[in-house]
Amino acid sequence: MEAKLGEVLIQVQDDLRQLKCSLEKITINERGATLDVQALDNAIRKTESSIKKHAEDYQKTANKQLLVLPSIEDVQKKKVLIPKWKPALESIPDVRPQRQDLLAASPGEKHKSVTMRLLRNPTHPNNRAIMHEKFGISLPVVHKRSITAAKHPRKIAGPVVSLQAIEPKGRCGLAVPEEEMGTVPDKSLLQMSVQHKVACLHLREKIGQLRSKSRNQKQLKWETEPGSTCERTSRECSPCWTTIAPPPSATSKNMDDRSVVQSTNSLIPESPQSLPAPENISRYPFTVIKGWINPMATDFCHFKQSFILCWSSVTNALEALEKLLRDYAVPRAKVSGERLVEFGHVWNNGWKTAPPGIGLLSVLENWEEVLSLVLRPGQRYKGEGGINVAAICIQSCWRRYLARTAYLRHCRRKWAAGTIAISWLMHAQMRRVRRALQARRFRQLENYRSRAQHLAANWKHIQSSKRTIIHIPSLGYSQSQRLSLRGFDILQNTQISRLCDIRDDKVQVIYVCPRHLGEDILHYYTNLLKCDGPTDRADTGTTQASSCIRRFVIITPEAVDYFPIHNMCLSTLLKYSPRTLKRIRHLIQGKQAYIVGGVAHVDDLAVADELGVPILGPEPAVAQLYSTKSGGRRIFVAAEVDVSPGQGDIYSLNQLHEALAELMTQNMDVQRWLFKMDSDHGGRGTAYCDLCHLSCYNWALQEYHSYGPELWKTKWIQESVLLRYLDEIPEWLTRYAQPAKPSCYPNWACFLKTFLRQGGVVEAYPPSDSVTCLTVDLLLEPGGEVTMLSCGDQLHGSCHLETVGSTVPQTSVNPETLRSICMRVGQACLQRLIVGYVSVDLATFVDHNTMEQRVWAIDLDLTYSDQLAMTQMLLMMTGGTLNWHAGCLEVPMPVREKCCEHQIAAKPPVVHRYAVLGSRLFHSNLSMLYHSVFLKMCKAHGIGFNMKRKQGTVFALYDSSERCSIGLIAVSEDLQGALVTFARNLSVIHQEISASKMQGETNFKELIKEVEEVLQMIAQNKFQALEERSA
């Protein structure tokens, strides 16, 4: 094929030589010149047809050649040849060396690269042998051109032109200009192409037409893969100055302009050094003016003629460069021909993807100037189609704004719809849950009422038979009150003495403890409950001790571990303890049982419904109504007992001022007024204000004495004093009112805010210097009977309105008078469906006007009191009973064994005992001693209980961890001896556990002072009694 092509070229040379000879024979006459044009035209046509025929044959042969694909290992290093791996990156010359510098190859990779370099070298002897052996192809011997030959051109024999012509386009380097080839003598025309003259070449349009015509004649069919860039070869490759393109459609214009706008970012280099600096001066430069190339310019024609053999690869790059310069309205750009040709070859090898702007600008010699112009903001809109691009940009921004606004609106609506839907679902779910809870609680209430009726009908039978009492000492206060109490679980466990109910042989006790008890406390109460009364024989005592151990069980709900700091009441913890409920059901299965709770709570009904047992107590709603201060006053008024002057159900400040002014006007002898919250417990929600600080009080007393007690009851006489009180009461309360416990409410403003929110009462403090308060515990049986269980005179601590202990039995009020008051209060409670345990607080004093003893009912608690729990322990340890008619504690003494066996044993003698009960004794230094050490210390100081004499000291232990609170019972033959023993015990304990510089936080000192005052009062009473007898 090469030989044929050479023959064609030789024939062209002969034709041209003959044409030259014929042109020499032209004669010029006087009229004009005669030229043989027909001969010239025939020679040219003959040459074109021969070249076209042999070019097509050569193209067929080249297409049928066997190509070898690169190895898999070479893909990563040759990824620029595949469009999937961004081949246009080769347009940036300085990228690959930088990457190679950053990533150093390992020795194994270096060996592979050397091997692949040898395999890709066609001049290597091994490759020539492999190609000949495997495919039968003999590679030509290629001689390397020496450097000296390039510098000193000389005549070279051989088919130089044929090698350039048949070199594959993909592997073609920079074409060798024709000027560097030198000249060839005439004698070598038979062996090589003509090079001493420039051949006349056709325009690109005609060549394309001829090629298409020849293809149509021969019916050649080209098959291209979808998505490949080979489709680009089918378009016209004519120069931009001869191409007449059809008018673009709106879609195509938008797409082209958008692609140009989007590709603008590619023109911004990461650093100014990313563009390569020219190493030498270009030999083929040409100028582009305003994005257009003058095809007739000398520099461009010289460049085109020098690289005519590889012009097809330069055309695409040149068109892209022109378009870029026109788009950015670059007035003048100087192009380096060599770099443009190199860029064109790299671009073609990269499957003709869109060239990057940086690569295009790298072919310019004044690239810095052009780059600064291209990067200027708004420069794109000054170039070709800038108005359309600006319009497209504005439209896209506006459409983006509209779409973004619509999307945000949609998101807001979607969020609002979701929120509304979730809120509605939550509301519907809460409504369903609320209705389910209401239905469940109504069912529990109905079950409670039915079981209460059964309990009332069979109460006498239950009391006379074996029964199980489930003690749940729950304090069902409100959440705010529970959270404000310190050591709430210990407060609930202060009634652990309920275990002493087993002193009745027919009673079995299940005590639900609000916290885990240690082994020391369990061992203490086990030994304590073995000694429940006198025994005549050793075997009988052993039997009773073992029986006592079997008849009480202490259970702690497992929910205590789940809610350690939530201060939940015990009923709620038990409600969420299924294992504990299951165990209690097994313990009471087949037995008669009922629940004895504490402060009523709604969860008491849930626990009772789970266990299927009745509650010895009122409904929670009834208990909540009448356990308040205002509710207690209503019951006292209905029971027709004396109450302190006052008014309840106060919820506003004006109502408070008006009620207080009216009460002060009607009761001129009262010196102190008390303000009690309805939900008060333990004196925490109480405040007081002394009338002596009121400026108009002396004037009011004068008015009172001037009219006299009888006339003072008239309303119009009191009006002036009432109006004066109304004016001064607000300032008087603000300045002189004081909360009883500053630790709970630091000032009057805080107290008043809570007082008005919860409601409360205003009461008069007894008008006497000597006031004794006592507490009576009643059992309102479901059968309708009222039983007095305990009564005692109160002992106060630091706060004179807080009870920390009592003396049993009470000695302040006549037993018959006390019994009458208690019976009336009990009947009034039964009429309001209040059953169970009730505690009544009374105040007694001597009226100075009549010199008679008066008893006021001041408080009512519908709960099992701490005094009653301590009384149960007292009765168990002494084996005695309370005689309410005589008002004394009767204790049977054990009978000594007689020497004579036939002598009839006499009835055990009964002696009287007095006791001091301290249920809430607190000392922070007690936590430094374990209970065992504490009991040994007390025993060393003679603090203990004598079972034979039925007197001494007994402790009640509440917890094993903090160990700051204890209970104490001191029993003696008379009240004075019990008080002395109680005070001595507290003093000894305080001295043993305290140091001079570490007294600790305690209420021992205040209680000792209270006991001393009581002892002085007893001594004064005895002295007055002796004087009266002597008189």
C-alpha positions, 0 to 999 in steps of 0.5 A: 500500500505504501508503494502504491501511494508512492507511485501515485505521488511520483505520477503527480510529480511527473504531471506537474513537470509536464505542466511546467514544460507546457507553461514554458511554451506559452507565447505572448503576442501583441494582442494578448496572452494565450494559456493552455487552461484545459491541460492544467485542468485535466492534470489536476483532475487526474491527480485528484481521482488517483489520490482519492482512489488510493486514499480510500483503499488505504483507509479500508486497510487501516480500519481492518488492522488488528488493534491491541487493547491496553492491559487492565493494570495500565488503566489507572495510568492511561485513564485519560484515554477513557471518557469515564476518567476525565481525559481533559485533565491532560490539558493542564500540564502541571497537574500530573507532575504535582500528583506524582510528587505527592504520591510516591510509588512503591518499589513494586509499582515502579517495577510494574511501570518499567515493565509496562513502559517496555511493553508499550515501546514498539521499538523493543525487540521483545515486542516485535517478536510477540507481535509477529508470533501472536498476530503475524504483524511485522513492525517496521524498524523505526530509527530514533532521530538524533538530537544533532540531526534536529539541530543540523538539518541534512538530506535524508533518504527514505520515505519520510512523507509516507511515514508522516502520512500513515502515522495514526492520528491518535499517536501523532505528536507535533507535526514536523513543518515542511520547512524543516524537511529540507530539499531533495535532489531530482535524482531521488524523485523515484524513491521519495515524495516531492518536497521542494515545492508546496503542493496545491491543496483543496479547501476543506469544504470541497474535500468534505463534499468529495468524501461524502460523495465517494461514501455515497457511491460506495454505500459505506455504513458507519456504526457508532456506539451510543454516547460515543464522541465519534458522532462528532466526526460526522459534522462539518469540520470547515473553518469558522470563517466559511461555515454558515450555520442555521439559526439556533432554536430557543432551546439550543440557545438556552442550552448552549448559553447555560453550558457556557454560564455553568462552565465559567467557574472552570475558568477560575484557577486555584492559584495563579501558578496553575497556568504554565508559563511559556518556556520559549518563544513560539515559532508559529504565533498568530493573533485573534482579534475580538474572537475572530481569526483572519484567515488571510493573515500571514501569521495564521496562513504560515501556522496552517501550512506548517501543521496542515497534516494534523489540521483536523485535530487543531480545528476543534480546539481553535473553534472552542478558543474562538468561541471562548474569546467571543463570549468574553469579548476579549479584544486581542489574544495572541495564540501560541501555535505549538501549544494549540496543536499540542492541546488539540492532540491531547483533546482528541486523545481525550475523546473530544470532551468539552475543553476546560477553560484553563486549558484553552487559555494555556495556549495563549501567550498573553494568558495573564491579561486574558485571564484577568479579563475573563475573570472580571465580573459581568464580562460574560455579558459583554461578549457574544450572546451576552444579552441572552446569557444575562436574560437566562441568568436573570430568569434562572435566578427569578425561577430559583427564587420562585421555586425556593419561595414555593418550596419554603411555603410548601415546607411551612404548610407541610410542617403546619399540617404535620403539627396540626395532625400530630396535635390532633392525634395527641388530643384525640389520644389524650381524650381516649386515655382520659376517658379510659382513666375516668372509666377505670377510676369510676369502676375502681370507685364502684368496687370500693363502695361495694367492698365498703358495704361488705366491710360494714356489714361484716365488721363485727365478724371480721374483728372477732376472727382472724384477719390480715391488715395491710398497712400502707403508710402513704402520705398522699400530699400534692406533688408540690408538697411532696417535692418540698419535703426533705426525706419524704420516704423516711417521713412515710416510714415513721409509722413502722410501729404499726407492726405492733398490731400483732399484739392481737393474736388474731391479727397478721400484719403486712407492712409495705415499707417505702424504702429498703430496710437493712438487716440491723433494723429487721433484726431489731424489730424481730427481737422486739416483737418477740417480747410482746407481754408477760409469759408464765412459762418458757415453752409458752414464751417460745411459742408466742415468739415464733408465732409473732415472727410468722405473723408480720411481713415487711415488703418493699415495692420494686418501684422504689428503685425506679423512682428514687428521687421523685418523692412519690407516695407509697400507694403510687409506688405500690401501684407500679410494682406488679411483683409486690402486688402479686406477692401480697395477693398470694399472702392474703389468698383465702383470708379476710383482709383490708387496707389501712392507709395514710393520707388518702390518695387516688392510687389507694383505690387502684391498689385496693382494686388490684388486690381485691380488698376493702379500704378502712378509710374514706373515699379520696374525694371525701377525704380531700374535702374534709381534711382541709382546715376549712373542712375540719371547721365545718365538721366541728360546727356540725358536731356542735363543739367549741371552735376557735373564732375564725373564718374559712375558705378565704381565697382573696386578699380583700376577703382576708382583710375584711374577715380579719377586721370583722373577727378582730372587732368581735373578739377584742380579747384575742392577742394573736391571730393565726393564718392556716393554709387548707393543705397545712400539715405539721405546722408548715403552712401556718403564720401568725401576727400579734395584735400589740403591733397594731397602732389603733388597738389601744384606741379600740380597747378604749372604745370596747371598755367604754361601751361594755361587752353587752353593747359592743355586740351591736353592729353600728357600735363596731363600725368605727373600729371596723373601718379603722382596722380595715385601713391599718390591717394591710400595712400591719400584716406586711410589717409584722406577720411572720410564718411559723417555719421560716425554712418553708416560707421566708417572709410573709409575701411568699406565705401569702402567695401560697395561702391565697392560691390554696385557700385557708382559714383565719383563727384566733389563738387562745387568749391565755398564757398557758395553753395545752394542746392534745391529740385524740385518735379515733377509730370510726368503725364501718359499723357506726361505732366510735372508739378512742384509741389514744390521747396525749398532750402535745410536745412542741419543738422549735415551732410552737405549732409543730408537734414532735411528741406527746405524753400518754395518757393526757392529763389536761382535760376531764376524761368525760368531757374529752369523750363527749367531744370525741363522740360528737365529732366522730358521729359528725364524720360518720354522717359524711361517710368518713370511716377509719382512723381520725385524729382530732387536735384540741386546745385547752386553756382557762378563760380569764373572764369566767375562770373556767376551762375551755376546750377548742377543736382546732384541727381534724386529720383523716389519717393514721397519726404518728401518735397512734403508731407509737401508742401501739408500740407502747401497749405492746411493750407494756401489755397494758390498756388505756382506760378512757373512763379513768384516763389512765394506762393500766399495766398488769404486773407479772405474778411471781411463782408461789412455793405452794403449788396448791395455792390458787394464783391471784389475779395479776395486779394492775399498776398505772404507767405514764409514757412520753412519746417522741416520734420525730426526733432528729439529730444529724450526728446520729448518722455517724453511728450504726444502730448496733453501736448506738444501742450498745452506747445507750445500754452502757448508759443505762438506757433500756427497757425493763420487761419485768417492771414495765418501764424504761426506754424503747427506740423506734428505728426508721432507716439504715442509710441516713440514720438521722431520725429516730423515735423514743418512748420513755415509760415511768410510774408517774408523768414527772418521772417519764418526762425526766427520763425522756429529757435525760435520755435526749441529753445523754445521747446528744452529749455522746454524739456531739462535740463542742465544735460540732453540735449538728442540726437537731431538735433535741435542745428545743424538746428538752426545754419544752419538757423542762417547762412542762415539769415546772408547770407540773410543780406549780400545779402540785404546789397550788393543789397543796395550798388549796388542800391546806386552806 
